[in-house]
Amino acid sequence: MTKHFLAASRGYLMDQYLPQIRIAVNAVPEADLWWHPVEGSNSIGNLILHIEGNARQWILGGVAGRADARDRDAEFAAHEGRSKASLLEQLGTTFMQIELALSSVQPAQLHDMRVIQGSHTTVFDAIFHVVEHVSMHTGQIIQLAKWRAPGAVRLYEATSTSFTPLWKPEPRES
């Protein structure tokens, strides 16, 4: 079961969320990347910076023990800046590093304790946190993209009895 959890976590991040984020972001005009629907809300750009920073801190820093210098406040303070291509490249690079880190986690390590963002947590909980956190923000990115590019974001071919993703899984090292 624990091997399944680790494989499923990598699969959700790499084969579901990352491609969905890419589809949504690529559908939006560059000028809308930093659009905020209301004061105090996040743009697609903010959400990508936040997903990347959080996942890097929790998995690469917390689980894998790598040095990390995250500036969480800057993820939300940005109102302009990097291009879609730059943000997606950074996110893709970080997710590839995360996949490699998760592929080296042994099932027995899932109970190991870590301190991440000042909180004591297990490796299992840290991984679960990142998967659910990326899921939530992926949905927000998709919604923002649908608002800014109506009809341009299609993720599935769906009928009343089935659905088929309209993307291919990310190419990965074995």
C-alpha positions as CSV (number, residue, x, y, z in Angstrom):
1,M,0.0,0.0,0.0
2,T,2.8,2.5,0.8
3,K,4.5,1.9,-2.6
4,H,1.1,2.6,-4.2
5,F,0.8,5.9,-2.2
6,L,4.2,7.0,-3.4
7,A,3.5,6.0,-7.0
8,A,0.1,7.6,-6.9
9,S,1.5,10.8,-5.5
10,R,4.1,11.1,-8.3
11,G,1.3,10.3,-10.8
12,Y,-1.1,12.9,-9.6
13,L,1.6,15.6,-9.6
14,M,3.3,14.7,-12.9
15,D,0.5,13.0,-14.9
16,Q,-2.5,15.0,-13.8
17,Y,-1.8,18.4,-12.2
18,L,1.2,19.6,-14.2
19,P,-0.3,18.9,-17.6
20,Q,-3.6,20.5,-16.5
21,I,-1.8,23.6,-15.3
22,R,0.1,23.8,-18.6
23,I,-3.1,23.5,-20.7
24,A,-4.9,26.2,-18.6
25,V,-1.9,28.6,-18.6
26,N,-1.2,28.2,-22.3
27,A,-4.8,29.0,-23.1
28,V,-4.6,32.4,-21.4
29,P,-3.2,35.5,-23.2
30,E,0.2,36.5,-21.7
31,A,-1.4,39.8,-20.6
32,D,-3.9,38.0,-18.3
33,L,-1.3,35.9,-16.5
34,W,-1.1,38.5,-13.6
35,W,-4.9,39.4,-13.7
36,H,-6.6,39.4,-10.2
37,P,-10.4,38.9,-10.2
38,V,-10.8,41.0,-7.1
39,E,-8.5,42.9,-4.7
40,G,-6.8,40.4,-2.3
41,S,-7.2,37.5,-4.7
42,N,-4.4,35.6,-6.5
43,S,-3.5,35.6,-10.2
44,I,-2.5,32.6,-12.2
45,G,1.1,33.9,-11.9
46,N,0.8,34.1,-8.1
47,L,-0.6,30.6,-7.9
48,I,2.2,29.1,-10.0
49,L,4.8,30.8,-7.9
50,H,3.0,29.5,-4.7
51,I,2.6,26.0,-6.0
52,E,6.3,25.8,-6.9
53,G,7.5,27.4,-3.7
54,N,5.3,25.2,-1.5
55,A,6.1,21.9,-3.3
56,R,9.8,22.7,-3.3
57,Q,9.8,23.6,0.4
58,W,7.8,20.6,1.6
59,I,9.2,17.9,-0.7
60,L,12.7,19.0,-1.7
61,G,13.5,20.8,1.5
62,G,11.4,18.9,4.1
63,V,11.3,15.4,2.7
64,A,14.6,15.2,0.8
65,G,16.5,17.4,3.2
66,R,17.8,19.9,0.6
67,A,18.5,23.5,1.5
68,D,15.7,25.8,0.6
69,A,15.2,29.6,0.8
70,R,11.6,30.2,0.1
71,D,10.1,33.7,0.1
72,R,6.4,32.9,0.6
73,D,5.3,36.5,0.9
74,A,6.9,37.3,-2.5
75,E,4.8,34.5,-4.2
76,F,1.6,36.5,-3.3
77,A,3.1,40.1,-3.6
78,A,4.0,39.8,-7.3
79,H,1.6,41.6,-9.6
80,E,3.7,41.3,-12.8
81,G,6.9,39.8,-13.9
82,R,7.8,36.5,-15.3
83,S,6.3,35.1,-18.6
84,K,4.1,32.0,-18.9
85,A,7.0,30.1,-20.5
86,S,9.4,31.0,-17.6
87,L,6.9,30.1,-14.9
88,L,6.0,26.8,-16.5
89,E,9.6,25.9,-17.1
90,Q,10.4,26.6,-13.4
91,L,7.4,24.6,-12.3
92,G,8.2,21.7,-14.6
93,T,11.8,21.6,-13.4
94,T,10.8,21.6,-9.8
95,F,8.2,18.9,-10.4
96,M,10.8,16.7,-12.1
97,Q,13.1,17.2,-9.1
98,I,10.2,16.3,-6.8
99,E,9.4,13.2,-8.7
100,L,13.0,12.0,-8.4
101,A,13.0,12.8,-4.7
102,L,9.8,10.9,-4.2
103,S,11.0,7.9,-6.2
104,S,13.9,7.6,-3.7
105,V,11.6,7.6,-0.6
106,Q,11.4,4.1,0.9
107,P,8.0,3.0,2.4
108,A,9.6,2.7,5.9
109,Q,10.5,6.5,5.7
110,L,6.9,7.6,5.5
111,H,6.6,7.5,9.3
112,D,9.8,9.6,9.8
113,M,9.3,13.0,11.4
114,R,10.2,16.3,9.7
115,V,9.9,20.0,10.7
116,I,8.4,22.0,7.8
117,Q,7.3,25.6,8.1
118,G,7.8,25.2,11.8
119,S,5.4,22.3,12.1
120,H,6.2,18.7,13.1
121,T,4.9,16.3,10.4
122,T,5.6,12.9,9.0
123,V,7.0,12.3,5.5
124,F,3.6,10.7,4.6
125,D,1.7,13.9,5.7
126,A,4.2,16.2,3.9
127,I,3.7,14.3,0.6
128,F,-0.1,14.2,1.1
129,H,-0.1,17.9,1.9
130,V,1.7,18.7,-1.4
131,V,-0.6,16.5,-3.5
132,E,-3.8,18.0,-2.1
133,H,-2.4,21.6,-2.1
134,V,-1.3,21.3,-5.7
135,S,-4.8,19.9,-6.5
136,M,-6.6,22.8,-4.9
137,H,-4.5,25.4,-6.7
138,T,-4.6,23.6,-10.0
139,G,-8.4,23.9,-9.8
140,Q,-8.1,27.7,-9.1
141,I,-5.7,28.1,-12.1
142,I,-8.2,26.2,-14.4
143,Q,-11.1,28.4,-13.2
144,L,-9.1,31.6,-13.7
145,A,-8.1,30.5,-17.2
146,K,-11.7,29.6,-18.1
147,W,-12.7,33.1,-17.0
148,R,-10.0,34.8,-19.1
149,A,-10.1,32.5,-22.1
150,P,-13.7,31.2,-22.3
151,G,-13.9,27.9,-24.3
152,A,-10.2,27.6,-24.7
153,V,-9.5,25.2,-21.8
154,R,-10.5,21.6,-22.6
155,L,-9.1,18.9,-20.3
156,Y,-11.3,15.9,-21.1
157,E,-13.4,14.2,-23.8
158,A,-16.4,13.3,-21.7
159,T,-19.6,11.4,-22.1
160,S,-22.2,10.5,-19.5
161,T,-20.3,7.2,-18.8
162,S,-16.6,8.0,-19.3
163,F,-14.0,10.7,-19.7
164,T,-10.6,10.7,-21.4
165,P,-7.9,13.1,-20.6
166,L,-6.8,15.3,-23.6
167,W,-3.2,15.4,-22.6
168,K,-0.3,12.9,-22.6
169,P,1.6,12.1,-19.4
170,E,4.8,14.1,-18.9
171,P,7.9,12.4,-20.3
172,R,10.0,11.2,-17.3
173,E,13.2,9.5,-16.6
174,S,12.8,5.9,-15.5
